[in-house]
Amino acid sequence: GKAVQHGLDKLGLSTIEKVRIGKMIQLTVDATDEVNAKEQVNKACEELLVNKIMEQYEFTLSQLGT
């Protein structure tokens, strides 16, 4: 939220305050099984999607019909 607040200030939108950011990210994963899917999602979260200093994450898996 703070980074977005700073960006809004730079855009001249300083009247917008108390910025909160919520995230839901949906991924489609091609995996051989549930364990492999969990490993891929964890790696994506840990290495790219989540700032572990400030954020927590959780995920659920759903199998897509063919």
ZADO-288386 format. One record per atom (N, C-alpha, C): residue in one letter; x, z, y. Coordinates in steps of 0.001 Angstrom, whole numbers, plus 500000, padded with zeros to 6 digits. Each point is the difference from the previous one (the first is absolute). Last residue first. Layout:
AXZY...
//
This chain:
T488503481716468319T500537498633500001T498902498988499901G500527505282502186G499430499159498948G500552498598500076L502629504546501646L499148498895500456L499480499238498805Q501526505308500542Q500291498749499321Q499017498945500482S502041504445502578S498786499418499431S500378498683499353L502425504890502172L500088498676499398L498629499595499473T502035503457504116T499213499881498780T500153498561499520F502963503671503432F499400498717499665F499166500121498740E502776502743504494E499442500070498649E499396498640499722Y503548502698503878Y499192498911499463Y499462500375498632Q502276501939505133Q499835500188498566Q499185498821499493E503290500881504675E498806499557499285E500046500411498536M503544500703503382M498761500296500715M498740499732499193I504495499351498301I500200501140500892I498668500438500606K500426496071497239K499868501257499250K500235501243500855N498154494980500757N501024500790500680N499882501403499426V498372495247497604V499752501368500438V501213500573500723L499773495443498002L498721500238500673L499836501369500647L504113498312497478L499568499147501101L498800500539500778E502326502052496080E501061499223500628E499565499196501214E497048502901497299E501212500763500281E501017499217500831C495937497865498479C499732501106500929C501276500688500433A500304496635496730A499571499410501270A499761501085501047K500968501391495619K501179499420500634K499643499400501354N496465501661497355N500858501076500491N501219499455500733V497226496905497841V499352500538501198V500834501136500589Q501477498099495924Q500096499028501088Q499410500549501300E499600502586496059E501406499919500418E500154499060501197K495775500305497931K500316501216500751K501429499969500526A498675496502497152A499301499900501287A500317501211500868N501590500018495582N500738499042500816N499368499852501381V497740502635496873V501266500653500353V500816499095500919E495990498283498139E499763500976501058E501290500681500459D500621495137497930D499175501137499597D499892500984501160T502024495698500534T499754499889498559T499114501120499487A499769497878505094A500783500922499179A499621499846498537D499176498311505382D500063499335498702D500926500833499126V496951501362504503V501271500075499284V499870499281498663T497699500712505237T499712499428498691T501336499871499290L498270503392504220L500958499092499380L499399499430498721Q498672502809504944Q499536499521498699Q500979498957499492I499802504363503698I500632498736499642I499516499631498607M498863503377504406M499632499716498626M500564498615499719K500564504017504092K500393498806499261K499362499975498628G499784502180505474G499709500213498589G500286498703499254I501168502523505055I500079498821499147I499672500421498575R499187501751505432R500211500373498598R499945498733499170V500417501715505557V499993498934499006V500260500590498624K499190501727504899K499700500616498709K499846498935498908E499391497852504698E500809501135499570E499507500529498665I499679495927504187I499681500228498583I500911501110499513T500545498371504329T498746500760499951T499517500216498575S503874497332501263S500271501440499920S498743500854500022L501523494972499694L498763500601499496L500152501508499857G503321496427501138G499185500383501138G498676500625499602L503758498600497161L499057498923500288L499113500316501198K503088503191498338K500793498855500472K499113498806500349D497986503813498054D500480500326501344D500778498822500595L498685499688495527L498859499841500896L500391500290501444G503230500771496675G499753498566500176G498828499730500933H500886504456498785H501073499494500860H499801498505500281Q497103501972496916Q499725500520501337Q501039499474500990V500713499075495507V498916499173500528V499651500441501412A503108502579497717A500582498682500279A498952499068500590K498580504257498571K500842500093501191K500607498649500365G497377500515496024G499204500000501186G500847500000501261
//
